[in-house]
Amino acid sequence: MPLYAVCPVCLKTIEIERLPKLVCPDCGGRFGYAELQNRHLIVDERTEKKEINAAKDYFLNGEFTSALEHFNRALLANANSYAAKYFSLLCDIYLHDDAKNADTVSDKPYDIIAAIVDMIKQSLEPLSRSNAAVADKLAFVTAMLSETKALIVERLGERDEMFKNNIGEYRKQSISDLTTLLDLFKIDREKIMSFAPGVVNALAALVDCAIKICYKAVQTVKVGDEIITPDDGDYKKLSSLCNDLCFFGHSFNPYFDTAPYSPNFTQNYNYNKTVINKLKEFDSNDIKISAKKHLIADIKGYEALLAECANALRFTYLSCYRSMCSRHVAQHAQLFYDGFELVYRLLLPRVAAVDKKQVELHAVKYFDMTERCDMLTRFLVDTYEIDDTITTGLHEYYEKLYEIVSTYYLPEIDRLAKGKDNNSFANYQRLLYECACSCAPALRKYVDFSVETDKVRVKLVKICRDATEEFLLRSGMSIDDIEQSNFFRPLLQISNALVDEENE
């Protein structure tokens, strides 16, 4: 029966004879039989096998402490016993992960993903140094990855409650786990034997699970009335992790495709549907006043509803541009269409009926207008690639805007210009400013999208220019005065945008 030992120089398992002077056939290292005995490097196969069998009985019964003792004894009998190394580390993981054994482990937070990756690395080292047959090595690696795959998938998928209740912590832990997991895919491919279908399948399944976690962790979610999206740092980390994982996915499978992956937009869809239905219900109740004239009876109720509308628009925009799937898939298309309905509503000025003869005009605040126009531009550009009919919606918005401006702003501006109001000049200034702001979305500075000339848009640009020039001419305010005015300052930006419009 051949005698085996672990070379004290290269640590590989080699066949030896009982001689005072020996040479390692792999590395050429020199040592003696007595040295191997003193350092416990001679392989005792009988003891190794006996201890592993005893350990597995304890392991299968969930008695991990006893199993660990016997696996460690097997390692003393054979320092390159890769099975004993693997199961000893696996016992340690189960002991730390088992709440019933919490009093036997350290109170220090235990990183199970790091422990699993380290276990695989440590188990592959004695495997590569052992004298086991290739078939035996392959069977071991395949079985090890199948078992550890289940542990990793369970760990990554066990935080559903955390996702619902503490999305920030969910992102933090997901980034930590996935960063650690990347080290598994960086292991030397020959050492982990990734040429074998069983090994590749296990690694590919882990990549698949990890990418799904990236998609989930980067999602924008609604918690109560708050819309929570990953900050720039977390977003960049998750995007980078996803790219790295996709790289490994391609390396394991040349036909790897990210198309099947998609965020879960259900919460966003449902919230949009609720808000849009509220808008329709409000419109149906308000129709008695005059829907065609865009008059609003309950302005306070409408303003509250518009606040919800703005929240839904922000949710939709972040879902479209802070998620990872292609913006050309059906899920995004639905969000874009919701986004159009929301943003067009929010960009329209409000006309409130004060009494039978008087109305109040409420322009969108300049900051809100510019932000929403940026959103609209991105929606238009990206959606036009998959649906060129969306220009109809933009034209309809401009038509509604022109109806409001021509029905209410222009006659009121004309009335105030003739001095038919006790506070006519102050009101005249304010109305000119609000008219310019309301028409500003017709300028390409704010909505940078056009396929063909829209005559209504051209009319709105003219009204915006007339209102702006009239204000600058009649107000008596210098440029410095306007710059110092918190209320009128945006008129200078609109004036510059009009100059740019003429130069195009």
C-alpha positions in Angstrom: 0.0 0.0 0.0 1.6 3.4 -1.0 2.4 5.9 1.7 1.5 9.6 1.2 2.7 12.8 2.9 2.3 16.5 2.5 5.4 18.2 1.2 6.6 20.8 3.8 7.8 23.0 0.9 5.0 23.1 -1.7 2.3 21.5 0.5 1.3 19.0 -2.2 0.3 15.5 -1.4 3.1 13.2 -2.7 4.0 9.5 -2.5 7.0 8.8 -0.3 9.1 6.0 1.1 10.4 5.5 4.7 13.9 7.0 4.0 16.0 9.4 6.0 16.4 11.8 3.0 13.5 12.5 0.6 13.0 14.9 -2.4 9.6 16.2 -3.5 8.9 15.1 -7.1 6.9 18.3 -7.7 9.0 21.1 -6.3 12.4 19.4 -5.6 12.2 20.3 -1.9 14.5 18.2 0.4 13.4 16.9 3.8 13.5 13.7 5.8 11.0 11.1 7.0 11.6 12.1 10.6 10.7 15.7 9.8 7.4 14.6 8.3 6.6 12.7 11.4 7.5 15.5 13.7 5.3 18.0 11.7 2.4 15.5 11.4 2.6 15.7 7.6 2.3 12.0 6.9 -1.2 11.1 5.6 -3.1 8.7 7.8 -5.9 7.7 5.4 -7.5 5.2 7.8 -7.9 7.8 10.6 -9.0 10.5 8.0 -11.8 8.2 6.7 -12.9 7.1 10.2 -13.1 10.7 11.5 -15.0 12.0 8.4 -17.6 9.2 8.6 -18.1 10.0 12.3 -18.3 13.7 11.6 -20.9 13.3 8.8 -23.2 11.4 11.1 -23.2 14.3 13.5 -23.5 16.8 10.6 -26.6 15.1 9.2 -28.2 15.3 12.7 -27.5 19.0 13.0 -24.9 18.5 15.7 -22.4 20.9 14.2 -20.1 21.3 17.2 -19.4 17.6 17.5 -19.1 17.3 13.7 -16.6 20.1 13.7 -14.4 18.3 16.2 -14.2 15.2 14.1 -13.6 17.1 10.8 -10.7 18.9 12.5 -9.3 15.5 13.6 -9.5 14.4 10.0 -7.5 17.4 9.0 -4.8 16.4 11.5 -4.7 13.0 9.8 -4.4 14.6 6.4 -3.6 18.3 6.0 -4.9 18.2 2.4 -8.2 16.6 3.2 -10.3 19.0 1.2 -13.6 17.4 2.3 -12.7 17.8 5.9 -11.6 21.4 5.3 -14.9 22.2 3.5 -17.2 20.6 6.1 -15.3 22.1 9.1 -15.8 25.6 7.7 -19.4 24.8 6.8 -20.0 23.6 10.4 -18.6 26.9 11.6 -21.0 28.8 9.2 -24.0 26.9 10.5 -23.0 27.4 14.1 -22.8 31.2 13.5 -26.0 31.3 11.6 -28.0 29.2 14.0 -29.8 31.4 16.6 -29.9 28.4 19.0 -26.1 28.5 19.3 -25.8 32.2 19.6 -24.3 31.8 23.1 -21.4 29.8 21.6 -20.3 32.5 19.1 -18.9 36.0 19.2 -21.3 38.9 19.4 -19.4 40.5 16.5 -21.6 40.8 13.3 -21.1 37.7 11.2 -20.7 38.2 7.4 -22.1 34.9 6.1 -21.4 35.7 2.4 -17.8 36.5 3.2 -17.6 33.3 5.2 -19.0 31.2 2.3 -16.7 32.8 -0.3 -13.7 32.2 2.1 -14.8 28.6 2.7 -14.8 27.9 -1.0 -11.4 29.5 -1.5 -9.9 27.6 1.5 -11.4 24.3 0.3 -10.0 24.7 -3.2 -6.5 25.1 -1.9 -6.1 21.6 -0.4 -8.1 20.2 -3.3 -5.5 21.6 -5.8 -2.7 20.1 -3.7 -4.3 16.7 -3.1 -3.5 13.6 -5.2 -7.3 12.9 -5.8 -8.4 11.9 -9.3 -9.8 14.6 -11.6 -13.2 13.0 -11.5 -13.3 13.0 -7.7 -12.2 16.7 -7.6 -14.9 17.6 -10.1 -17.6 15.8 -8.2 -16.5 17.6 -5.0 -16.5 21.1 -6.6 -19.9 20.5 -8.2 -21.4 19.3 -4.9 -19.8 22.1 -2.9 -21.1 24.8 -5.2 -24.5 23.3 -5.3 -24.8 23.4 -1.6 -23.2 26.8 -1.1 -25.3 28.2 -4.0 -28.4 27.4 -1.9 -26.9 29.1 1.1 -26.0 32.3 -0.8 -29.4 32.5 -2.6 -31.2 32.1 0.7 -29.1 34.8 2.3 -29.6 37.3 -0.6 -33.3 36.6 -0.7 -34.1 36.6 3.0 -34.4 40.4 3.4 -37.9 41.0 1.9 -39.1 42.6 5.2 -36.1 44.8 5.3 -36.8 45.9 1.7 -40.3 46.9 2.8 -39.4 48.6 6.1 -35.8 49.9 5.7 -34.9 50.2 2.0 -31.7 52.2 2.9 -30.3 49.3 5.0 -31.4 46.8 2.4 -29.3 48.7 -0.2 -26.3 48.9 2.2 -26.3 45.2 3.0 -26.9 44.2 -0.7 -24.0 46.3 -1.8 -21.8 44.7 0.9 -22.9 41.1 0.0 -22.6 41.5 -3.7 -19.2 43.2 -3.5 -18.0 40.2 -1.4 -19.6 37.7 -3.8 -17.7 39.1 -6.8 -14.6 37.5 -5.3 -16.1 34.1 -5.9 -16.3 34.7 -9.7 -12.7 36.0 -9.7 -11.3 32.6 -8.5 -8.9 31.0 -11.0 -11.1 29.2 -13.5 -8.8 26.1 -13.6 -8.8 25.9 -9.8 -12.6 26.1 -9.6 -12.9 23.8 -12.6 -15.4 26.1 -14.4 -14.9 24.2 -17.6 -17.4 21.6 -16.3 -21.1 22.2 -17.1 -22.2 21.5 -13.5 -19.8 24.1 -12.1 -20.8 26.6 -14.7 -24.5 26.1 -14.1 -24.0 26.8 -10.3 -21.9 29.9 -10.9 -24.4 31.2 -13.6 -27.3 30.7 -11.1 -25.5 32.8 -8.5 -24.8 35.5 -11.1 -28.5 35.4 -12.0 -29.6 35.8 -8.4 -27.1 38.6 -7.7 -28.2 40.6 -10.8 -31.8 40.3 -9.6 -30.7 41.7 -6.2 -29.0 44.7 -8.0 -32.2 45.4 -9.9 -34.2 45.3 -6.7 -31.8 47.3 -4.6 -31.6 50.1 -7.1 -35.4 50.5 -7.3 -37.2 53.7 -6.3 -39.9 52.9 -3.8 -42.8 54.7 -2.1 -42.9 54.5 1.7 -45.9 56.3 3.1 -45.9 59.7 1.3 -42.1 59.6 0.8 -40.4 58.6 -2.5 -37.1 57.0 -1.7 -34.4 56.6 -4.3 -30.8 55.5 -4.0 -28.3 58.3 -3.6 -25.7 58.9 -6.2 -23.1 56.8 -4.3 -25.3 53.8 -3.9 -26.6 54.1 -7.5 -23.1 54.1 -8.9 -22.0 51.1 -6.7 -25.0 49.0 -7.7 -24.6 49.9 -11.4 -21.0 49.0 -11.3 -21.8 45.7 -9.5 -24.4 44.9 -12.1 -21.9 45.6 -14.9 -19.3 43.3 -13.3 -21.9 40.6 -12.8 -23.0 40.8 -16.4 -19.4 40.4 -17.5 -19.1 37.2 -15.5 -22.5 36.1 -16.8 -21.1 36.4 -20.4 -18.0 34.6 -19.4 -20.0 31.6 -18.1 -22.6 31.7 -21.0 -21.8 33.3 -24.4 -25.6 33.6 -24.9 -26.1 35.5 -21.6 -28.7 38.3 -22.1 -30.0 40.9 -19.7 -33.4 41.2 -21.4 -35.1 38.8 -19.0 -34.2 41.1 -16.0 -36.6 43.8 -15.1 -37.4 45.9 -12.0 -40.8 45.5 -10.4 -42.7 48.6 -11.2 -46.0 47.4 -9.7 -46.0 49.9 -6.9 -45.4 52.8 -9.3 -48.1 51.6 -11.7 -50.6 51.3 -8.9 -49.8 54.7 -7.5 -50.0 56.4 -10.9 -53.3 54.7 -11.6 -54.7 55.9 -8.2 -53.6 59.5 -8.9 -54.7 59.6 -12.5 -58.1 58.2 -11.5 -58.4 60.9 -8.9 -57.7 63.5 -11.6 -60.4 62.0 -13.8 -62.9 62.0 -10.9 -62.1 65.6 -10.1 -62.6 66.6 -13.7 -65.9 64.8 -13.9 -67.1 66.6 -10.8 -65.8 69.9 -12.0 -67.3 69.6 -15.5 -70.5 71.3 -14.2 -68.5 74.5 -13.9 -66.9 74.4 -17.4 -64.3 71.8 -18.4 -63.9 73.3 -21.8 -62.9 76.6 -20.3 -60.5 74.8 -17.9 -62.1 76.5 -14.9 -61.5 75.0 -11.5 -64.2 75.4 -8.8 -62.3 73.8 -5.9 -58.9 75.2 -6.3 -57.6 74.1 -2.8 -58.7 70.5 -3.5 -57.1 70.7 -6.9 -53.8 72.0 -5.5 -53.7 69.1 -3.1 -54.4 66.7 -5.9 -51.6 68.3 -8.0 -49.2 67.8 -5.1 -50.0 64.0 -5.4 -49.6 64.3 -9.1 -46.1 65.9 -8.6 -45.2 63.0 -6.3 -46.3 60.4 -8.8 -44.4 62.2 -11.6 -41.2 62.2 -9.5 -41.7 58.5 -8.7 -42.2 57.7 -12.4 -39.2 59.8 -13.5 -36.9 58.1 -11.0 -38.3 54.7 -11.9 -37.5 55.4 -15.6 -34.0 56.8 -15.1 -32.8 55.2 -11.9 -33.6 51.6 -12.8 -31.4 49.3 -14.8 -33.5 47.7 -17.5 -33.6 49.1 -21.0 -36.0 52.0 -21.5 -37.2 50.4 -24.6 -39.1 47.6 -22.9 -42.9 47.5 -22.3 -42.6 48.2 -18.6 -40.9 51.5 -19.2 -43.3 52.4 -22.0 -46.2 52.3 -19.6 -44.4 54.5 -17.2 -43.6 57.0 -20.0 -47.3 57.2 -20.9 -48.2 57.8 -17.3 -45.5 60.4 -17.1 -46.9 62.3 -20.0 -50.3 62.5 -18.5 -48.9 63.7 -15.2 -46.4 66.2 -16.5 -48.8 67.9 -19.0 -51.3 68.4 -16.2 -48.7 69.9 -13.9 -47.4 72.3 -16.6 -50.8 73.9 -17.2 -51.7 77.1 -15.4 -54.7 77.0 -13.1 -57.7 79.1 -13.7 -59.8 79.4 -10.5 -63.4 80.8 -10.5 -63.6 83.4 -7.7 -67.2 84.4 -8.6 -69.4 84.5 -11.7 -67.4 87.5 -13.1 -63.9 87.0 -11.8 -61.2 84.4 -12.1 -57.7 84.0 -10.6 -54.8 82.8 -12.7 -52.1 80.7 -11.2 -48.9 80.1 -13.2 -46.6 77.2 -12.4 -43.6 78.3 -10.4 -40.6 78.9 -12.6 -38.4 76.3 -10.8 -41.1 73.7 -11.0 -41.7 74.5 -14.6 -38.1 74.1 -15.6 -37.7 70.9 -13.7 -40.9 69.4 -15.3 -39.9 70.6 -18.8 -36.6 68.7 -18.4 -38.5 65.6 -17.5 -40.9 66.1 -20.4 -38.0 66.5 -22.8 -36.4 63.2 -21.7 -39.7 61.4 -21.9 -40.3 62.7 -25.4 -36.9 61.9 -26.8 -36.8 58.4 -25.4 -40.4 57.5 -26.1 -40.3 58.8 -29.7 -37.8 56.0 -30.5 -40.5 53.4 -29.8 -43.7 55.4 -30.5 -43.6 58.3 -32.9 -47.3 59.1 -32.2 -46.4 60.8 -28.8 -46.1 64.1 -30.7 -49.9 64.2 -30.7 -49.9 64.5 -26.9 -47.5 67.4 -27.0 -49.6 69.2 -29.6 -52.7 68.7 -27.5 -50.9 70.1 -24.5 -49.9 73.2 -26.5 -53.5 73.6 -27.7 -54.9 73.5 -24.1 -52.2 75.9 -23.0 -53.1 78.3 -25.8 -56.8 78.1 -25.0 -56.1 79.1 -21.4 -53.7 81.9 -22.3 -55.9 83.3 -25.1 -59.1 83.0 -23.0 -57.9 84.4 -19.7 -54.4 85.9 -19.8 -54.6 88.0 -22.8 -58.0 89.6 -22.1 -57.0 90.2 -18.5 -53.7 91.8 -19.5 -55.5 94.0 -22.0 -58.0 95.0 -19.3 -55.3 95.9 -16.8 -53.3 97.8 -19.4 -56.3 100.1 -19.8 -56.2 100.8 -16.0 -59.6 99.2 -15.1 -58.3 98.0 -11.7 -57.4 99.8 -8.5 -54.1 98.0 -8.3 -53.8 97.7 -12.1 -50.1 98.3 -12.5 -48.9 95.8 -9.9 -51.4 93.3 -11.1 -50.4 94.1 -14.7 -46.8 93.3 -14.0 -47.6 90.1 -12.2 -49.8 88.9 -15.0 -47.3 89.6 -17.7 -44.7 87.7 -15.7 -47.1 84.7 -15.1 -48.1 84.7 -18.8 -44.5 84.5 -19.8 -43.8 81.7 -17.4 -46.9 79.8 -18.5 -45.9 80.0 -22.2 -42.2 79.2 -21.6 -42.6 75.5 -22.2 -43.1 76.4 -25.8 -39.5 77.5 -26.0 -36.9 75.0 -27.1 -34.7 76.1 -24.2 -37.2 74.3 -21.9 -38.7 71.6 -24.1 -36.0 70.7 -26.5 -37.9 68.4 -28.8 -39.5 69.0 -32.2 -40.2 66.8 -35.2 -42.1 69.3 -37.3 -43.3 72.9 -37.0 -46.2 73.2 -34.6 -48.2 76.3 -35.4 -49.7 76.5 -31.9 -46.3 76.3 -30.4 -45.2 79.2 -32.6 -48.2 81.3 -31.3 -47.2 80.5 -27.7 -43.7 81.6 -28.4 -45.0 84.9 -29.7 -47.2 85.5 -26.7 -44.2 84.7 -24.4 -42.1 87.2 -26.2 -44.7 89.9 -26.2 -45.4 89.4 -22.5 -41.7 89.5 -21.7 -40.9 92.5 -23.8 -43.9 94.4 -22.4 -42.8 93.7 -18.9 -39.2 94.8 -19.5 -40.5 97.9 -21.3 -43.3 99.0 -18.9 -42.2 97.9 -15.5 -39.6 100.6 -15.0 -37.3 98.1 -13.3 -33.7 97.9 -14.3 -31.9 94.6 -15.0 -30.3 94.9 -11.6 -33.7 95.5 -10.0 -35.1 92.4 -11.7 -32.0 90.3 -10.7 -32.6 91.4 -7.0 -36.2 90.4 -7.2 -37.0 87.0 -5.8 -40.3 87.0 -7.7 -39.4 88.5 -11.1 -35.8 87.2 -11.5 -36.8 84.2 -13.8 -38.0 86.6 -16.4 -34.3 87.3 -17.3 -33.8 83.5 -18.0 -36.9 83.5 -20.2 -35.7 86.6 -22.0 -32.4 84.9 -22.7 -34.2 81.8 -23.9 -36.2 83.9 -26.3 -33.0 85.3 -27.8 -31.7 81.8 -28.2 -35.0 80.9 -29.9 -34.6 83.6 -32.4 -31.0 82.6 -33.2 -31.9 79.0 -34.0 
